[in-house]
Amino acid sequence: MPIVTIQVTREGTSPDRDSVTAEEKAALIKGASELLLHVLKKPLEATFVVIEEVDTDNWGWGGLPALEYRRQRAAAKEASNAATHSPT
């Protein structure tokens, strides 16, 4: 009996939402279950899927809290784009 845990950040997929929708969660559950059916031949009724939503305050990468890492990457990208498109 496989148990799949999917962790997603507690933020929406669009600016007006702050979490994953019920429809998106249902699609994740269906997709993960079908993947195990096709790859491991595990029947859908034997597969359990758990979705954990993690606050953005509680994760990070690159040695930084996630939101700070994103801010720094966005600033670096903006600076790179400005340098690329500046008149010479």
C-alpha positions as CSV (number, residue, x, y, z in Angstrom):
1,M,0.0,0.0,0.0
2,P,1.8,3.1,-1.2
3,I,1.5,6.4,0.7
4,V,2.4,9.5,-1.2
5,T,3.1,12.8,0.5
6,I,3.0,15.9,-1.5
7,Q,4.2,19.1,0.1
8,V,3.1,22.4,-1.4
9,T,3.6,25.9,-0.2
10,R,0.6,27.6,1.3
11,E,0.3,30.1,-1.5
12,G,-2.1,30.3,-4.4
13,T,-1.4,29.8,-8.0
14,S,-2.7,33.3,-8.7
15,P,-2.4,36.6,-6.8
16,D,-5.9,36.5,-5.5
17,R,-5.5,33.2,-3.7
18,D,-3.5,32.1,-0.7
19,S,-3.7,28.3,-0.9
20,V,-4.1,25.5,-3.4
21,T,-7.7,25.0,-4.4
22,A,-9.8,21.9,-3.7
23,E,-9.9,21.2,-7.4
24,E,-6.1,21.4,-7.7
25,K,-5.7,19.1,-4.7
26,A,-8.1,16.6,-6.3
27,A,-6.0,16.7,-9.5
28,L,-2.8,16.1,-7.5
29,I,-4.4,13.1,-5.7
30,K,-5.7,11.7,-9.0
31,G,-2.4,12.2,-10.8
32,A,-0.2,10.7,-8.1
33,S,-2.6,7.7,-7.8
34,E,-2.6,7.1,-11.5
35,L,1.2,7.4,-11.7
36,L,1.5,4.6,-9.1
37,L,-1.1,2.6,-11.0
38,H,0.8,2.8,-14.3
39,V,4.4,2.5,-12.9
40,L,4.0,0.1,-10.0
41,K,0.6,-1.5,-10.9
42,K,-0.8,-0.4,-7.6
43,P,-4.6,-0.2,-7.6
44,L,-6.1,3.2,-7.0
45,E,-8.0,2.0,-3.9
46,A,-4.6,0.9,-2.4
47,T,-2.9,4.2,-2.8
48,F,-3.1,7.0,-0.2
49,V,-2.1,10.5,-1.0
50,V,-1.5,13.2,1.7
51,I,-1.2,16.8,0.8
52,E,0.7,19.0,3.3
53,E,0.6,22.8,2.9
54,V,3.7,24.5,4.3
55,D,3.6,28.2,5.2
56,T,6.2,30.1,3.2
57,D,7.7,31.2,6.6
58,N,8.6,27.5,7.2
59,W,10.8,26.7,4.3
60,G,13.7,28.0,2.3
61,W,16.5,27.2,0.0
62,G,19.8,28.6,-1.0
63,G,20.5,29.3,2.7
64,L,17.6,31.8,2.9
65,P,14.0,31.9,3.8
66,A,12.0,31.2,0.6
67,L,10.5,34.7,0.2
68,E,13.9,36.4,0.7
69,Y,15.5,34.0,-1.8
70,R,12.8,34.8,-4.3
71,R,13.3,38.6,-3.8
72,Q,17.0,38.2,-4.3
73,R,16.6,36.2,-7.5
74,A,14.0,38.6,-8.9
75,A,16.4,41.6,-8.1
76,A,19.3,39.8,-9.8
77,K,17.2,38.9,-12.8
78,E,15.9,42.5,-13.1
79,A,19.5,43.8,-12.9
80,S,20.6,41.3,-15.5
81,N,17.8,42.3,-17.8
82,A,18.6,46.0,-17.3
83,A,22.2,45.4,-18.2
84,T,21.3,43.4,-21.2
85,H,18.9,46.0,-22.6
86,S,20.8,49.1,-21.6
87,P,22.1,51.3,-24.5
88,T,25.9,51.0,-25.1
